[in-house]
Amino acid sequence: MDDVTWLDSDEHTAWVRLMAVLTLLPGALDTQLGRDSDLNHFEYFTLAMLSEAPGRRLRMSALAARTNATLPRLSRVVSRLETAGLVERSPCPEDGRATNATLTEAGWEKVVQAAPGHVRTARELVVDALEPEQVGQLAEIARRILTTLDPEQKMFATSD
């Protein structure tokens, strides 16, 4: 244990607060989306990423990168969304080994219905709690942490 550089008081406070945010924020987002839209946050995020893609379609690997998910996790969620009629999967015409996920019209309607409440919640819980310059600082802090967590920049949020 002699080779450990222990956290000083300020570092410890920052760490504990970050852990509290990481613990509480997902539940708060899931609660709002579940109540208002019958979705959890990851399901909503998956639909939102498809809604922003050209033709509302992405390869599953690209969708995994945009949602910061592993392919197995994404596949389970897309299966649920497919059962609900919100997403369709099909073979990728450019690469027979790949699969595309496409947002259905019902999926589009669901994300359009869910987005205002989600944005209000994101504002209430995070954005409005910060001064405008702190929003930029938060983005930079998150970028630096993501650079360490995702050095190969496989995740969409890591890329500039």
C-alpha positions as CSV (number, residue, x, y, z in Angstrom):
1,M,0.0,0.0,0.0
2,D,3.0,2.3,0.1
3,D,2.7,2.9,-3.7
4,V,-0.8,4.3,-3.4
5,T,-1.2,8.1,-3.7
6,W,-4.1,8.6,-1.5
7,L,-6.7,11.3,-2.3
8,D,-6.3,14.5,-0.5
9,S,-9.3,16.2,1.1
10,D,-10.3,18.1,-2.0
11,E,-9.9,15.1,-4.3
12,H,-11.8,12.9,-1.9
13,T,-14.7,15.4,-1.8
14,A,-14.8,15.7,-5.6
15,W,-14.7,11.9,-5.9
16,V,-17.5,11.3,-3.4
17,R,-19.7,13.9,-5.0
18,L,-19.1,12.5,-8.5
19,M,-20.0,9.0,-7.2
20,A,-23.2,10.5,-5.7
21,V,-24.1,12.1,-9.1
22,L,-23.4,8.8,-10.9
23,T,-25.6,6.9,-8.5
24,L,-28.5,9.3,-8.3
25,L,-28.8,10.7,-11.8
26,P,-29.6,7.5,-13.7
27,G,-32.5,6.7,-11.3
28,A,-33.9,10.2,-11.6
29,L,-33.8,10.0,-15.4
30,D,-35.3,6.5,-15.4
31,T,-38.1,7.7,-13.1
32,Q,-39.1,10.6,-15.3
33,L,-39.0,8.7,-18.5
34,G,-40.8,5.7,-17.0
35,R,-43.6,7.8,-15.6
36,D,-44.0,10.0,-18.7
37,S,-43.1,7.7,-21.6
38,D,-42.9,4.1,-20.4
39,L,-39.2,4.0,-21.3
40,N,-36.0,3.8,-19.3
41,H,-33.2,6.2,-20.0
42,F,-31.1,3.8,-22.1
43,E,-34.2,2.9,-24.3
44,Y,-34.9,6.6,-24.8
45,F,-31.2,7.3,-25.6
46,T,-31.2,4.5,-28.1
47,L,-34.3,5.9,-29.8
48,A,-32.9,9.4,-29.7
49,M,-29.6,8.4,-31.4
50,L,-31.5,6.6,-34.1
51,S,-33.8,9.7,-34.6
52,E,-30.7,11.8,-35.2
53,A,-29.1,9.4,-37.8
54,P,-29.5,9.8,-41.5
55,G,-32.6,7.9,-42.6
56,R,-33.1,7.1,-38.8
57,R,-30.9,4.1,-39.4
58,L,-27.6,3.0,-38.0
59,R,-25.5,-0.2,-38.0
60,M,-25.8,-1.8,-34.6
61,S,-22.0,-1.3,-34.0
62,A,-22.4,2.5,-34.7
63,L,-25.5,2.6,-32.5
64,A,-23.5,0.9,-29.7
65,A,-20.8,3.6,-30.1
66,R,-23.4,6.4,-30.0
67,T,-25.1,5.0,-26.9
68,N,-21.8,4.1,-25.2
69,A,-23.0,0.5,-24.9
70,T,-21.6,-3.0,-25.6
71,L,-23.2,-4.8,-28.5
72,P,-24.7,-7.5,-26.2
73,R,-26.4,-4.8,-24.0
74,L,-27.6,-2.9,-27.0
75,S,-28.9,-6.0,-28.7
76,R,-31.1,-6.8,-25.6
77,V,-32.5,-3.3,-25.5
78,V,-33.1,-3.2,-29.3
79,S,-34.9,-6.6,-28.9
80,R,-37.3,-5.0,-26.4
81,L,-37.8,-1.9,-28.6
82,E,-38.4,-4.2,-31.6
83,T,-41.0,-6.1,-29.7
84,A,-42.7,-2.8,-28.9
85,G,-42.7,-1.9,-32.6
86,L,-40.3,1.1,-32.1
87,V,-37.3,-0.3,-33.9
88,E,-36.7,-2.8,-36.8
89,R,-33.6,-4.7,-37.5
90,S,-32.5,-5.8,-40.9
91,P,-29.3,-7.0,-42.7
92,C,-27.0,-4.2,-43.8
93,P,-27.0,-4.1,-47.6
94,E,-23.4,-2.9,-47.7
95,D,-22.1,-5.6,-45.3
96,G,-24.0,-8.9,-45.0
97,R,-22.2,-9.5,-41.6
98,A,-23.7,-6.3,-40.1
99,T,-27.2,-5.5,-38.9
100,N,-29.0,-2.2,-39.2
101,A,-31.4,-0.8,-36.6
102,T,-34.1,1.5,-38.0
103,L,-36.4,3.7,-36.1
104,T,-40.0,2.9,-37.0
105,E,-42.7,5.6,-37.4
106,A,-44.0,4.5,-33.9
107,G,-40.5,4.9,-32.6
108,W,-40.2,8.4,-34.0
109,E,-43.5,9.3,-32.5
110,K,-42.4,7.9,-29.1
111,V,-39.1,9.8,-29.1
112,V,-40.8,13.1,-30.2
113,Q,-43.3,12.6,-27.3
114,A,-40.6,11.7,-24.7
115,A,-38.0,14.4,-25.7
116,P,-39.6,17.5,-24.1
117,G,-40.0,15.9,-20.7
118,H,-36.5,14.4,-20.8
119,V,-34.9,17.8,-21.8
120,R,-36.9,19.5,-19.0
121,T,-35.5,16.9,-16.5
122,A,-31.9,17.3,-17.8
123,R,-32.2,21.1,-17.4
124,E,-33.7,20.8,-13.9
125,L,-31.2,18.3,-12.6
126,V,-28.0,19.4,-14.3
127,V,-27.9,22.3,-16.7
128,D,-29.9,24.9,-14.7
129,A,-27.9,24.0,-11.6
130,L,-24.8,25.4,-13.3
131,E,-23.6,28.8,-14.4
132,P,-23.2,29.1,-18.2
133,E,-19.4,28.9,-18.0
134,Q,-19.7,25.8,-15.8
135,V,-21.6,24.0,-18.5
136,G,-18.5,24.4,-20.7
137,Q,-16.3,23.3,-17.8
138,L,-18.5,20.2,-17.3
139,A,-18.1,19.3,-21.0
140,E,-14.4,19.6,-20.8
141,I,-14.1,17.7,-17.5
142,A,-16.3,14.9,-19.0
143,R,-14.1,14.9,-22.2
144,R,-11.0,14.5,-20.2
145,I,-12.4,11.6,-18.1
146,L,-13.8,9.9,-21.3
147,T,-10.3,10.2,-22.9
148,T,-9.0,8.0,-20.0
149,L,-12.0,5.6,-20.1
150,D,-12.1,5.3,-23.9
151,P,-8.6,6.0,-25.1
152,E,-9.3,4.5,-28.5
153,Q,-12.3,6.8,-28.9
154,K,-14.7,4.0,-29.8
155,M,-17.6,5.8,-28.1
156,F,-19.3,8.7,-30.0
157,A,-19.2,11.0,-26.9
158,T,-15.4,10.7,-26.8
159,S,-14.8,11.9,-30.3
160,D,-14.5,15.6,-31.0
